[in-house]
């Protein structure tokens, strides 16, 4: 069997095995592309009238939110702009619980609670990440299938490459006539379209695999010359005292301190210490809709002394090129790295990827059931 015939068999078998999964993942990814923009059309409750008074403290926000969900775990609290509500996020793994309580930042009044596990986009995200299966099962199926899809893209490009240069035009254009049969049109839809989106599809699939697999994240980071830890590490406190000795907890001064240091920042997501020995972690968002250039900062919960982390997730100004590449991974995956244009590209590429299993399946069907 010749090389291309072997590649064809591999391409066909892998495509048939993973086609339905790739179709669902790509289609749901396409639907997810503009979820921020769509949700912003009906999120008026997240905005308040600015007042000339101080925000409620992190401790007060946590206490008020726990009165709504007393049996669940507070993941963190997001303090935004003067005209935006404070968002207290709850998350538990087993059983899965993911909700936000929005508070008036000046009075502490409860505005609304949102369930992130229900609604259209929650349904879409579950399909994209785990095919609506239980988390452990679905995520493994999706992860393996997308790795296989990378091989499908590579094998598809090998099959696309013409033996003779004169045939190149035929592989990059739709030369359809009135007499062109549907099988030929379907073949062109699969090969020509596949060629034009191959690089974009590979990038989206590869960045998705990096999100799924820590070992791949490590390989990418080390291969680009990284010298830190490619993980998220919350350092321990450096002091031995206890915040319980203070009349007002030091954590309640932290948001105001950061506002003065970086008033241009979009939001400040504070994560409460998990124990008496762990530091306070705050994610300072410097751009709306982007994550890669956020500052991840850590403070001793007793003295508010800033602590450096050995991981890549620290201050963005201290990030080296390998750190930035890995930190950009999610924003590249969803197209946010390119603003609205990037999201449009991600939308169109995802939609086109969803068509490839369909046209590929029709190619297989046409070869095996000629009548």
Phi, psi and omega in degrees: 000130181291166183301312182293327178294322177295315179299321179298317180296317178297314180300316182294311184295313180296323179295319180291324182290320187253359187305311182295323180292314179299320179301312182294314182297318181291317182293319178291325175297322177298317180292332183281340190308319184248029184296324179296315181294322181289315181295332180293346181284342182224040180242037181301331182294347180276001182241147182227170175277122181300144178231155180271064178206166185286153174289158169296156183276163176303322179294317178296317180300316180296317181296316180296315182294324179294340176290340178273316180233075186292342184257012182240172188258129176281120179280320181177173179230132182255120175257125185246219184277166182303337181258014182239147181290155172279134182246119176259121186258130175252137174211132172226142182279314184227115348291153186295127181218123184214099181222159176237139173249123181261129184239148170294123186292346183259322183255341184083003180298136178285123181268309183192155173243133180247134175264112183283354181259006177231164181099174186299309185289331174295319177298316179298315182294321178296321177293320182292320186270330185213016175059024180068012174275170170306148191308307185297321181286308185296317181295324178291320179297313180295315182301312180294319182296323180287326173298319178295322180299327175299319177293324178296318179298314181296313180294326178296321178293322177297318179291327181291325187300119184285150178291325182240142182298328182296340180271000184297318181302322181296333183272351183241001180226157174265099180263070184264141176235177179297332182270357181293125183283161184295329180296321179292320178297318179296320177299317179294321179299326180282315187275313182292311179297318179301321179296314185292332182256002187306312183295315180296318180297320180296318180297314180296316180293319182293315179295327175295322178292324178297323176295323184283325189239120178293327180295324179289323176301317180296317180298314180299315183294312183291326181290340178265004176096019180292146181231014176249192178266118181280060181209177178256118183236124174263113183290163177280162173301157174255349180259166179249356181283175180239138180290346181293343181280349182268141177296318174244127184295137180305329182301333184284351176263352192288317183296316180296323178298317182288326178298321180289325181286321183222071184295342181277353182292153185280316182203165181227107182262109184264132177246123184289145180300139181283339179209179180290345185255349182267154182277168175275132180248130179231129175260115180261111181277124182260349179217138180287128178085000179238150182243331190298328184260018176288154175259124177258114187236147186230136185227140173300129187287349180258322185247349185064019173292131182285139183240135178276149177251146178281356184269174181287342182268088176225217176287138184295326181295339180268356183285135175270176184304311178301323178298316182294321180301314181288323180291334179280352191305310182295316181297327175291317183302318183266358179085357183295338181300334180255018181067210182294327177295318178298321179291324176297317178298315179299320179298310183293319180295316179298318179297319180290321177302321180297334180282335186295316176298330180290308180293325176294319177297322178293325175299313179298316181297317181295328178286326186265338180230073190297329182292000000 
